[in-house]
């Protein structure tokens, strides 16, 4: 994207970039990703988020919540 500065992309290229900074922008972005993973029912990635000790507490807890939703509730959701 021309003319748009995306510092998070720079962080992604640096080893441990967002993990070292843990600012609110990164946490918010991770929460959005966890929400998308939950809506998409991507349990494999949600398990990864839940078990990765380097991920901040809020996204970690959000992944745990998604994984604790009973299957019957997920299956009954209107898409």
C-alpha atoms as an extended CHARMM CRD file, in Angstrom:
* protein
*
        79  EXT
         1         1  UNK       CA              0.0000000000        0.0000000000        0.0000000000  PROA      1               0.0000000000
         2         2  UNK       CA              1.5580000000        3.2390000000       -1.1120000000  PROA      2               0.0000000000
         3         3  UNK       CA              2.0510000000        6.0400000000        1.3170000000  PROA      3               0.0000000000
         4         4  UNK       CA              0.9200000000        4.0190000000        4.3000000000  PROA      4               0.0000000000
         5         5  UNK       CA              3.3550000000        3.3600000000        7.1080000000  PROA      5               0.0000000000
         6         6  UNK       CA              2.7300000000        0.0930000000        8.8700000000  PROA      6               0.0000000000
         7         7  UNK       CA              5.1080000000       -0.2340000000       11.8140000000  PROA      7               0.0000000000
         8         8  UNK       CA              3.5700000000       -3.5660000000       12.7350000000  PROA      8               0.0000000000
         9         9  UNK       CA              4.9280000000       -5.0240000000        9.4890000000  PROA      9               0.0000000000
        10        10  UNK       CA              8.3940000000       -3.8620000000       10.4920000000  PROA      10              0.0000000000
        11        11  UNK       CA              7.8790000000       -5.4880000000       13.8810000000  PROA      11              0.0000000000
        12        12  UNK       CA              6.8920000000       -8.7150000000       12.1840000000  PROA      12              0.0000000000
        13        13  UNK       CA             10.2010000000       -8.7380000000       10.3090000000  PROA      13              0.0000000000
        14        14  UNK       CA             12.2650000000       -8.2410000000       13.4380000000  PROA      14              0.0000000000
        15        15  UNK       CA             12.8140000000      -11.3210000000       15.5900000000  PROA      15              0.0000000000
        16        16  UNK       CA             10.3720000000      -11.0420000000       18.4800000000  PROA      16              0.0000000000
        17        17  UNK       CA              9.2660000000       -7.5420000000       17.3760000000  PROA      17              0.0000000000
        18        18  UNK       CA              5.7320000000       -7.3100000000       18.7750000000  PROA      18              0.0000000000
        19        19  UNK       CA              6.5610000000       -9.6880000000       21.5970000000  PROA      19              0.0000000000
        20        20  UNK       CA              9.2210000000       -7.3230000000       22.8960000000  PROA      20              0.0000000000
        21        21  UNK       CA              7.1110000000       -4.1690000000       22.6600000000  PROA      21              0.0000000000
        22        22  UNK       CA              3.6710000000       -5.4220000000       23.7870000000  PROA      22              0.0000000000
        23        23  UNK       CA              2.0320000000       -2.0550000000       23.2840000000  PROA      23              0.0000000000
        24        24  UNK       CA             -1.7280000000       -1.5740000000       23.1860000000  PROA      24              0.0000000000
        25        25  UNK       CA             -1.7970000000       -1.4450000000       19.3690000000  PROA      25              0.0000000000
        26        26  UNK       CA             -0.2790000000       -4.8970000000       19.1670000000  PROA      26              0.0000000000
        27        27  UNK       CA             -2.6560000000       -6.2840000000       21.7940000000  PROA      27              0.0000000000
        28        28  UNK       CA             -5.6490000000       -4.7950000000       19.9680000000  PROA      28              0.0000000000
        29        29  UNK       CA             -4.4750000000       -6.2880000000       16.6820000000  PROA      29              0.0000000000
        30        30  UNK       CA             -4.0000000000       -9.6810000000       18.3050000000  PROA      30              0.0000000000
        31        31  UNK       CA             -7.4800000000       -9.5100000000       19.8480000000  PROA      31              0.0000000000
        32        32  UNK       CA             -8.9080000000       -8.8310000000       16.3900000000  PROA      32              0.0000000000
        33        33  UNK       CA             -7.0430000000      -11.8040000000       14.9870000000  PROA      33              0.0000000000
        34        34  UNK       CA             -8.2570000000      -14.0620000000       17.7970000000  PROA      34              0.0000000000
        35        35  UNK       CA            -11.8290000000      -12.9080000000       17.1570000000  PROA      35              0.0000000000
        36        36  UNK       CA            -11.4340000000      -13.7460000000       13.4580000000  PROA      36              0.0000000000
        37        37  UNK       CA             -9.9930000000      -17.1570000000       14.3450000000  PROA      37              0.0000000000
        38        38  UNK       CA            -12.9480000000      -17.7970000000       16.6410000000  PROA      38              0.0000000000
        39        39  UNK       CA            -15.5290000000      -16.7890000000       14.0320000000  PROA      39              0.0000000000
        40        40  UNK       CA            -13.7320000000      -18.9700000000       11.4820000000  PROA      40              0.0000000000
        41        41  UNK       CA            -13.6080000000      -21.8270000000       14.0180000000  PROA      41              0.0000000000
        42        42  UNK       CA             -9.8820000000      -22.1930000000       13.4970000000  PROA      42              0.0000000000
        43        43  UNK       CA             -9.2820000000      -24.3160000000       16.5600000000  PROA      43              0.0000000000
        44        44  UNK       CA             -5.7360000000      -25.2290000000       15.6020000000  PROA      44              0.0000000000
        45        45  UNK       CA             -4.5950000000      -21.5980000000       15.6470000000  PROA      45              0.0000000000
        46        46  UNK       CA             -6.6670000000      -20.8040000000       18.7460000000  PROA      46              0.0000000000
        47        47  UNK       CA             -4.8740000000      -23.6390000000       20.5530000000  PROA      47              0.0000000000
        48        48  UNK       CA             -1.5690000000      -22.1700000000       19.4020000000  PROA      48              0.0000000000
        49        49  UNK       CA             -2.5000000000      -18.7390000000       20.7970000000  PROA      49              0.0000000000
        50        50  UNK       CA             -3.7300000000      -20.2440000000       24.0500000000  PROA      50              0.0000000000
        51        51  UNK       CA             -0.5460000000      -22.2390000000       24.6270000000  PROA      51              0.0000000000
        52        52  UNK       CA              1.9940000000      -19.6180000000       23.4940000000  PROA      52              0.0000000000
        53        53  UNK       CA              3.3510000000      -18.0880000000       26.7090000000  PROA      53              0.0000000000
        54        54  UNK       CA              4.8230000000      -15.1380000000       24.8100000000  PROA      54              0.0000000000
        55        55  UNK       CA              1.4030000000      -13.8300000000       23.7230000000  PROA      55              0.0000000000
        56        56  UNK       CA             -0.0460000000      -11.0970000000       25.9600000000  PROA      56              0.0000000000
        57        57  UNK       CA             -2.7080000000      -12.0500000000       28.5170000000  PROA      57              0.0000000000
        58        58  UNK       CA             -5.7500000000      -10.5110000000       26.7930000000  PROA      58              0.0000000000
        59        59  UNK       CA             -5.4920000000      -12.3840000000       23.4540000000  PROA      59              0.0000000000
        60        60  UNK       CA             -4.4610000000      -15.4990000000       25.3720000000  PROA      60              0.0000000000
        61        61  UNK       CA             -7.6570000000      -15.3140000000       27.4600000000  PROA      61              0.0000000000
        62        62  UNK       CA             -9.7870000000      -14.5560000000       24.3860000000  PROA      62              0.0000000000
        63        63  UNK       CA             -8.5110000000      -17.7000000000       22.6570000000  PROA      63              0.0000000000
        64        64  UNK       CA             -9.2950000000      -19.7190000000       25.7630000000  PROA      64              0.0000000000
        65        65  UNK       CA            -12.8500000000      -18.3300000000       25.7870000000  PROA      65              0.0000000000
        66        66  UNK       CA            -13.4080000000      -19.2550000000       22.1350000000  PROA      66              0.0000000000
        67        67  UNK       CA            -12.1240000000      -22.7710000000       22.7570000000  PROA      67              0.0000000000
        68        68  UNK       CA            -14.4690000000      -23.1610000000       25.7230000000  PROA      68              0.0000000000
        69        69  UNK       CA            -17.6290000000      -22.3900000000       23.7320000000  PROA      69              0.0000000000
        70        70  UNK       CA            -19.5520000000      -25.6790000000       23.5290000000  PROA      70              0.0000000000
        71        71  UNK       CA            -19.6460000000      -27.2430000000       20.0690000000  PROA      71              0.0000000000
        72        72  UNK       CA            -23.4750000000      -27.3020000000       20.1040000000  PROA      72              0.0000000000
        73        73  UNK       CA            -23.4950000000      -23.5200000000       20.5630000000  PROA      73              0.0000000000
        74        74  UNK       CA            -21.0460000000      -22.9750000000       17.7090000000  PROA      74              0.0000000000
        75        75  UNK       CA            -22.9920000000      -25.3490000000       15.4710000000  PROA      75              0.0000000000
        76        76  UNK       CA            -26.2600000000      -23.5290000000       16.1710000000  PROA      76              0.0000000000
        77        77  UNK       CA            -24.8650000000      -20.0740000000       15.3630000000  PROA      77              0.0000000000
        78        78  UNK       CA            -26.3820000000      -18.3420000000       12.3510000000  PROA      78              0.0000000000
        79        79  UNK       CA            -23.8210000000      -17.4790000000        9.7130000000  PROA      79              0.0000000000
